[in-house]
Amino acid sequence: MASSRDSSSSDEQETSFNTSDGDKKNYHRHSNHQIQRLEAYFKECHHPDDSQRLKLGEELKLEPKQIKFWFQNKRTQAKTQSEKADNASLRTENMKIRRENEALQEALNTVTCPPCGGPRPGKGERALYLQNLRTHNTYLREERDRLSSLVNKSEGHSRPSFNALAYHHGPSLYASASNNPHVTYGSSSNYRVEPSSLVREPYSRERINIGQPPQPRNPIQLQRFQPLSQMEKVTMTEAMVTAMTEVITLIQTEESMWIQSSIDGRLVIDQKNYEKTFTNPSHFKSPSSRIESSKEVAVIPMDAKNLVNMLLDTEKWANLFSTIVSEAKTIHVLESMDPRRNFSKLMYEQLHILSPLLPPREFMILRCCQQLEEDVWVIADVSYHQVAFEFEFETPACVKRPSGCLIQALPNGHSKVTWMEHVEVNDKVRAHRIYRDLLCGGFGYGARRWTATLERMCERLSLYSVSGLPTTDFPGVVDTMDGRKRVMDLGERMSKNFAWILKMPEKSGFSQQTATNSSGVRISVRVNEEVGQPAGLIVCAGLSLCLPLAPLQVYNFLKNLEVRHQWDVLCQASPVTEVARFVTGADNKNCVNILKPSSATENGALMIIQDSFIDALGGMVVYAPVDLRTAHAAFLGNVDPSSIPILPSGFVISRDGRPPSAAELDGGLDNCKTLLTVAFQILVTGPTMFEEDQMNEWTTKVHTLLSSTIRRVKGMLNCDDGVSVPRSRFLSRFKSIPSIIELDSLKVASDVWFGSGVVLKGKVSVKANPGTKLEIPDKSVIGNKDIYSPEDL
């Protein structure tokens, strides 16, 4: 009977309803089609939200409550099955340990003295014997350390250090502000700093010693890695051969291995066929674990050989994907009999979605490359856990199944790239609610994000190396090609530093709740002594929130110079003008700008360097103040741009990850929301002593600066939180009651007025642009449309 009950619950075929008398229950049995569809959806998303449940219910002709209860029951069942498997495994392990203990106890009871075969020694004799062993071990350890030191000195080098092997997107490469240690923004041409051998990273409050500058967190030490044994090399080689075979099979096999996602239509791996073909066991048995898979094809404006070399070079690869890869290190490079056709190494990577609300993902992977044909290469990655390594973040736990890309050379210096990702994730702590759809939908770390970033960065590199000034550029105050390159280098350095600072500690003593959004402001502190950034104590504040606007709308607003002075404190409430612009991509919206506030003069003040881009998944707007005279000297080549201290702040714009509805696709609408991350950095003091009350004052200032900027931006975008309009005031926008028989939903924002006889159908959104009044003419018919101006009617 128990097995019968388990079988029934596993199918989740029945849903109960109370009858009118309240005494009996009506049972509805789901069809096989409904069960298969629900099971497929559950594999990709364990926690559908209200809109997803509604959409799924319409498709399967079920009530949203039925969908909700089915998923609740399914999660409970999965948890129960996982607990049963864990309990069985623990019982087996417990029995094994108990038997080992019994055997050891029996051996202790019958132990004899090895030299003479007599009875075992007494307690005092045993203690003396152990003490002698410990003394001898200490002597041997000291001798080993002494001999190792002598060997290192005789060979003229020491063991590899962290700084020599690690690559960071940290302050050692980029960062800005003023030589006045108490000024929030600014920079100086007379600024001088001494380089430091220590890589600096963000610090949270619990790591700060009051009365002295905070000391850095100990980085991950690579000294623990010893040379590989022959057996380890053989094991790694076998793992790489298996991974390479699997990646080639998955990329070249279309129909049997790949299906369209039931959530957003992207290509995902059919797990049933995958498990039949490959023997990769699941690493996580928890019900919170899930599989992420995706595949994308893109044409990249870069020669195939150069692209392969960049992906295999750890530093170049991290530079290429600086908005995804926050840290990368090569641990071991494995030898190959034919280096032209095969290359492999063990490496550590840390990937990050640019928000302080999400912890990075960490992997220890084997990366290998194989040339299949004269113009075709395959690069494969797979997780490898046989090396002892302590990850920086506890959650989420991730395992990379064989993933990678196939690169095929095309004419005209282009390459066709087929990219696939296959990752197993165990979210011990659920992701923040506003990022849940982005992560569960697969766009967070999916193949599309990698190909979109690769395409954009390769476009930037191709424009960087042009011999003549493109017609799309506006050189302005920068009249040489060398000056153009220096400006683009400065912009790239800003973007890398800005992406790096968003990797904030998961638990911060400064975390506060704001009045404008429940996400909370996260604050981190670090001490800088590196070239390319101001020396001293820097406080960084970051905040992520959701806006009910499309990403392109938010991006265009942040790039609009006519209203910038209303929200940017660097403008000092004065209008700004563009004095130079250099396009960095196929889309002219991707560019590096030099902005000059009208308050700036030739004898003082500042310029604003801004780097920005937008692609299919989102964008970024990063800017930093630079001293006016220093900027001009850098453009002329009199100052090395890499030594200019910059401290960037800015915005990260991302889609919310929700798939568009059928009506949106038919109408060509983009009703997705924007996930906006804002981060500011300020230099609060030089490398001197400070007190607790000073720290509180500085964190309050940066928190206030961030919160006030967010309020201005949201107010100008008409996105104020929780502002309700009285019914009488809302109805006053209409000359007469509109026809709403076929209306599904209506969103009205800002200064909008409707004429008489207006007909509304489907999903309608009417939003006036900031500072404008939008009037809908009489007898207008609006169906499934977004209206921002009269031209949209």
Protein Blocks (a to p, Z undefined) as FASTA:
>chain_A
ZZmmmmmmmnopaccdddfkomaccdddddfklmmmmmmmmmmombdcfklmmmmmmmno
pafklmmmmmmmmmmmmmmmmmmmmmmmmmmmmmmmmmmmmmmmmmmmmgccfklopacd
dfklmmmmmmmmmmmmmmmmmmmmmmmmmmmmmnopacddfklmpccfbfklgccddfbl
kbfbdcdfkbccdddfbdcddddfklpcghiacdddddddfklpccddfklmmmmmmmmm
mmmmmmmmmmmpmklmpccdfklopacddfklmmmmpccdcfbfcfkbccdddddddddd
bdfklmmmmmmmmklmmmmmmmlmmbdcdfbdcddfblmlgccdddddddddddfkbccd
ddddddddddfblmbccddddddfkbccddfbfbdcdddddedddddddehhiacddddd
ddddddfbacdfklmmmmmnopmmmmklmmmmmmmmmmmmmmmmpmbdcfkbcfklalbf
klmmmmmmmmmmmmmmmmmmmmccfbdfkbccdfkbcnbpaddddddfbehiaedjdddd
ddddddfbdfklmmmmmmmmklmmmmmmklnopacddfbdcdfbfblkbccdddddfkbc
fklcjdddddddddfkbccdddddddfklmmmmmnopacfklpccdddddddddehiacd
fklmmnopafbccdddddddddfbdcddddfklmmmmmmmmmmmmmmmmmmmmmmnopag
hiacdfklmmmmpmbdcdfklpmbdcdehjddddehiacehjadddddehiacdddehia
cehiadfbfklZZ
